[in-house]
Amino acid sequence: MASYHRVLKVFGRSIEDKTLQCDCDLHPWEVKVNGKRLTGRLRLIGFVDLFFLISYSGNSRFHDGYVIYKDDDHIETILSLPGVNFESIHLPLKASDATSTTGSTKEQKVKYHTFTRDTVDYVVNSIGHRIGLQTQYDASSLKQYTIKLRKPQDALLKRKYKNAIKQHDTLDMLQDAVKLGLVSYAEILGHGLSHIYRGGSTLDVGKGFVGGLGASKERRWAGLSGDKA
């Protein structure tokens, strides 16, 4: 049986990547996928734009798993591929993302990935598919998944879990940019202070740096077939 590290390579990923957010073992009782428990030893491997739930045994021997996409733009791209029945995937409209157009009309954007939490679980709704030892995946394998992950007691694990499964906001992306070596904290502080002095907002400062994150070679999307895009 092949190692799950070979499965990650199909998607152009590795646990050595700078975009790695989490590489943690899970107990089977800690996670549900569409209401069902997974079996065997489980591992959560999360990156900036997607995460993997992998069942394995022994010395990293792969058994089964899922890849869940987090980036709305990438999800929209793969949903436009031939063979995807978009109507069979019921997705919520996020009212807070409504954007004003000319006049009084508003256009609602589809929110493909949602992250919520309750007293005991983190809950993710997004698009993904099963993964195996093949190098290509059929577009019809895309499904909507609900992942329930039990909150850990350890504060460090909580942060790793959330970074792995939720979309990154402006602050998260600033931290990603520093981690990838695109900017330093000194640059953020210096640019931020000068921008605020001129009357800009903190959000504008963040978005200025976030734009550079998308150009990083470390943040390539693997695509449904595993090809780099």
N, C-alpha and C positions, 0 to 999 in steps of 0.2 A: 504494500500500500504506500502511495506517495506521501510525502510530507506536505502539510498545509502551507509551508513556505513556497512550494512550487505553485500552489493555487494562487497565492498572492502575486507571484510574478506574472501570471497571466494578465492581471489587471495593472501591471507595471508598478506594483507596490512591494514594500519590504518593511520589516520592523526596524530597519536601520534608517528609514526615511526621516527627514527633519519635520515632515508634516504629521508624523505619528503623534496621536493624542493619548492613546491608551493601548496597552497590551497586557490584559489582565485575565486571570482564570476566574470562571464563574461556577457556582454550584448549580445543578439542574433546577433546583427549587427556586432559584433567584430570577429566572427569566421565563417568559411565555411568549410564543409567537403565534398570533391569531388564536389565543386562548389555549394553546397546547404547550405542554412541557417538552423540552428537548432532552435527549438522553446522552449518556457518556460524559466525558470531560469536555467542558465548554471553555471557549476563549472569546473575549471581546477585543477586537482589534479595530481601533477607530482612527480615521484620518480627518483632515479638514472638511472634505467634501463627501465622504462616504464612510460606512463602517461594516465590518464583517462579524457575524456570529458563527463560530466554527466548532463543530463537534470532532474530537480527535481522541486518540488513545496512544499509549506507549510513548515512543520517542517522536512526538509531533506527527503521528500518522493520521492523515486526514480521513474522516468518515463522511461528513455531511456539513452543510452550512448554508448561510444566506449572505447576500450582499444587499445593503440598504443604502440608497442614494440620498444625500442631504441637500445638494445644491439645486435650487429651483430651476435655474437656467439649463443645467445639464439634464435634469429630469424632463424638462420640456423638449429638449433635443431628442432624447431617446423615445419619447412618446410619439414623436413625429416620424419615426422609422416605419417602413412598410411592415405590415403584419401585426401592428399593435392596434388592438381594438380599444380605442380611447373611451368609448361609451360604456364599456364594461368596468371601467375603473372610476368609481364614484369619489370625486374629490371636492372638498369644501372650498367655498369662496371666502376669502378673508376680508371682511368688510373694512378693516382698518387700513388695508392696502389700496383702497379705492383712490384713483388718481383723477384729478380734475382735467377736463378737456375744454375745448372752446365752447363757451356757453355754460349751461348749468348741468350738462350730462356728465356722468361719472362712469369710468370703466373699472370694473372689479377684476383684480388679478387673482388667478388661481394660486392658492397656497398648497403646494404639493407636499411639503414637509411640516408637520406640527409637533411641538414638544410641550407636554404638560406634566404636572406632578400632582400626586395626592399625598396622603399621610404616609404611605409605605412604598409607593412605586413611582418611578419615572415612566412616562407613557409617550411613545413615539408612533406617529402615523406617517407612513411614507411609501415610496415605490421601490421595489426591489425584485429579486428573483433568487431561486435556489442556485447554488454553485456546486460544481463537481470537478472531475479531473479533465474535462474537455477544455479546449482552447477557445471555443466559440459558443454562444448561447443564442437560442432562437428568440426573436422579439416577442413571440406570443407567450413566453414564460414570465413576462412582467406581471406583477400583481401588486395590489395594495396590502401592506402589512401593518399590523398593530403589534408593537413590541412593548411588553411590560417588563421593566427591570427593577428588581427590589433595591431600594436605597441602602447603601452600606452605612455602617456606623462611623467608619473612619472618614475624617474630613478630607484627607488627600485622595482617597478612593472616590468620594463623592465628586470632587472636582474632575478627576480623570473620566469618570463615567459620563458626566454632563458634557465635557468637551468632546467625547467620542461620539455621542448620539444626537446632540442638538446642533442646529445651525449656529454659526458663529456671528455674533453681533459686532458692532463697530469696535468695542473694546477688545473683544476676543481677536479680531483681525489685526489690531495694532500689536497685540502680544505675539500673534503668528508672524507678523512682519519682522519683529525683533528676533524671534527664534530662528527665522530663515536667514537672518543676516542682512535683510534689505535696508533696515534702518537701525539706529541705536536709540536707547532711551534718552540719551543726551540730545540727539537730533529732534526727537519728538518734543521734549521739553522746550528746547530752544525755539523751534518753529511754532509750537503752541503758544508760548508766551508772547512772541512777536505778533502772532495772528490775533490773539485776544486783545493785545495792546491797540491794534488797529481797529478793533470793534467786531471781530469775527466771533463765531460761536465755537464751542468745544466740539460739537458734532461735525462742523465743517473741517476742523483740524483732523479729526479721525478719518473722515471720508477721503481726505487728500492722501493719506498714507495707504488706505485700503486699496486705492486704485492700483498702487504698485504691486500689491500682493498677487493680483491676477496674472502678472507677467512673469512670475517666478517659474523657473523650470521644474521646481520641486512640486508644483501643484498642477500636474497634468491629469486630465480625466481619462480613465481607462476605456470608457465606452462599453456598450453591451457586449461587443465581440472580444473585448480585451485589447483592442488596438488603441494605441495612443492617439489622442486628438489634440 
